[in-house]
Every structure is written in C-alpha cells, then in structure tokens.
C-alpha cells in the first residue's frame, strides 16, 4: 500500500509560481509511475501531467505544456510539480496518484491505484 501526501499548495497571484510535492511512504516509490490531476469546484477531475517510474518520460495536458514541469527525486521518494505562469483557471485541488509497480504512466484517473488527499491551489487575478 502506497500512501501519498501532497504539499506546497497555497494562494498565489496570476503569473506566479508554486511547486507541489508528492511524498510517498514506500521505499519502492521509484517503481511507480505518478500522475498529477486537478479538480475545480463543479468540474470533473482532469489530468495535468505524469512521469514514468524511471523518470525518463513525462507527458502533459495541453493546458500545462510549457508552464508546468514534473520531476522526481527517488532518493527522497518524492515527485514534484513545478507550476509557473499560473493563471486563475489553474485554481483547483491538485492530487498526485501512483500506479502499481512498473506500469506506464497514463492520463486516465482510473488507471491509478493510489491517491493523495489533495492540496489546494488558488490563483488570484
């Protein structure tokens, strides 16, 4: 069982930056692909980006390309989501999720087996 804890959310002005962290309880976290998703009030959960378990491949939603970067530090059992040039429409609860070991990353929420509790990101005008 992998437990995930997100942190780093908060209130930021448009154009600002935040770095979210997703820390895992398991030492074998390096074997898990990790995705980031977000959910705004009244909207469905949507894909933001993902990183392969080896860290060699990343994929992003169109809304995140060029602004967001996912990376991982397997020595720290942590995956990061660096968000730059934030916009008010980025306001949402952000979740990280992990797949079972050695599965590829995907953009589909139902492919992920473990979820964090989420962290709120609010971008003001």
C-alpha positions as CSV (number, residue, x, y, z in Angstrom):
1,X,0.0,0.0,0.0
2,X,1.4,3.3,-1.1
3,X,0.5,6.4,0.9
4,X,0.9,9.8,-0.8
5,X,0.9,13.2,0.8
6,X,0.8,16.4,-1.3
7,X,2.1,19.7,-0.1
8,X,3.1,23.1,-1.4
9,X,-0.3,24.4,-2.4
10,X,-1.4,27.9,-1.5
11,X,-2.6,31.3,-2.7
12,X,-0.6,33.0,-5.4
13,X,-1.1,35.9,-7.8
14,X,-1.5,35.3,-11.5
15,X,1.8,34.9,-13.2
16,X,3.4,33.5,-10.0
17,X,4.8,30.1,-9.3
18,X,4.3,27.2,-6.9
19,X,6.0,23.9,-6.5
20,X,3.9,21.0,-5.3
21,X,5.4,17.9,-3.7
22,X,4.1,14.4,-3.6
23,X,5.8,12.4,-0.9
24,X,5.4,8.6,-0.7
25,X,5.6,6.3,2.3
26,X,7.1,3.4,0.4
27,X,10.8,3.0,-0.4
28,X,9.9,1.3,-3.7
29,X,8.2,4.5,-4.9
30,X,10.8,4.7,-7.7
31,X,8.9,1.7,-9.3
32,X,5.6,3.6,-9.6
33,X,4.5,6.0,-12.4
34,X,3.0,9.1,-10.9
35,X,0.3,11.4,-12.3
36,X,-0.9,14.8,-11.2
37,X,-4.6,15.7,-11.5
38,X,-6.7,18.6,-10.5
39,X,-10.3,19.2,-9.8
40,X,-12.0,22.6,-9.7
41,X,-15.4,23.1,-8.0
42,X,-18.2,21.7,-10.1
43,X,-15.8,20.2,-12.6
44,X,-14.5,16.7,-13.2
45,X,-11.0,15.6,-12.2
46,X,-8.7,16.4,-15.1
47,X,-5.2,15.2,-16.0
48,X,-2.3,17.7,-15.5
49,X,0.8,15.6,-16.2
50,X,2.6,12.4,-15.4
51,X,6.0,10.9,-15.1
52,X,7.2,7.4,-15.7
53,X,8.5,5.2,-12.9
54,X,12.0,5.6,-14.3
55,X,11.6,9.4,-14.7
56,X,12.6,9.2,-18.3
57,X,9.3,10.1,-19.8
58,X,6.8,12.8,-19.0
59,X,3.5,13.8,-20.5
60,X,1.4,16.9,-20.0
61,X,-2.1,18.1,-20.7
62,X,-2.2,20.9,-23.3
63,X,-3.1,23.4,-20.5
64,X,0.1,22.5,-18.7
65,X,2.6,22.3,-21.6
66,X,5.3,25.0,-21.4
67,X,4.3,26.1,-17.9
68,X,4.4,23.0,-15.7
69,X,7.2,20.6,-15.2
70,X,7.1,17.2,-13.4
71,X,10.2,15.7,-11.9
72,X,11.1,13.1,-9.3
73,X,13.7,12.5,-6.7
74,X,13.6,8.8,-6.0
75,X,16.2,9.1,-3.2
76,X,13.6,11.3,-1.4
77,X,10.6,9.2,-2.6
78,X,9.1,12.5,-3.9
79,X,7.6,13.7,-7.1
80,X,7.3,17.4,-7.9
81,X,5.1,19.6,-10.0
82,X,6.6,22.9,-10.7
83,X,4.0,25.4,-11.9
84,X,5.0,28.7,-13.5
85,X,3.0,31.5,-15.1
86,X,-0.1,30.5,-13.1
87,X,-3.5,31.6,-14.3
88,X,-6.8,31.9,-12.3
89,X,-8.1,28.9,-14.3
90,X,-5.4,26.8,-12.7
91,X,-7.3,27.2,-9.4
92,X,-8.2,23.7,-8.1
93,X,-7.4,21.0,-5.7
94,X,-4.3,19.1,-7.0
95,X,-3.9,15.4,-6.5
96,X,-1.0,13.1,-7.1
97,X,-1.6,9.5,-7.8
98,X,0.5,6.4,-8.3
99,X,0.1,3.3,-10.4
100,X,1.1,-0.1,-9.3
101,X,4.8,-1.0,-9.9
102,X,6.2,-0.8,-13.3
103,X,3.1,0.2,-15.1
104,X,3.4,3.0,-17.6
105,X,2.1,6.5,-16.8
106,X,-1.2,7.4,-18.4
107,X,-3.6,10.4,-18.4
108,X,-6.6,8.3,-17.2
109,X,-7.5,8.7,-13.5
110,X,-9.0,5.2,-13.3
111,X,-5.6,3.7,-14.2
112,X,-4.1,5.0,-10.9
113,X,-4.2,2.9,-7.8
114,X,-3.2,5.2,-5.0
115,X,-4.2,8.8,-4.4
116,X,-3.2,11.6,-2.1
117,X,-5.6,13.8,-0.2
118,X,-5.0,16.8,-2.4
119,X,-3.7,20.3,-1.9
120,X,-5.5,23.5,-2.7
121,X,-4.0,25.9,-5.3
122,X,-5.7,29.3,-5.6
123,X,-4.6,31.8,-8.2
124,X,-5.9,35.3,-7.8
125,X,-6.3,37.9,-10.6
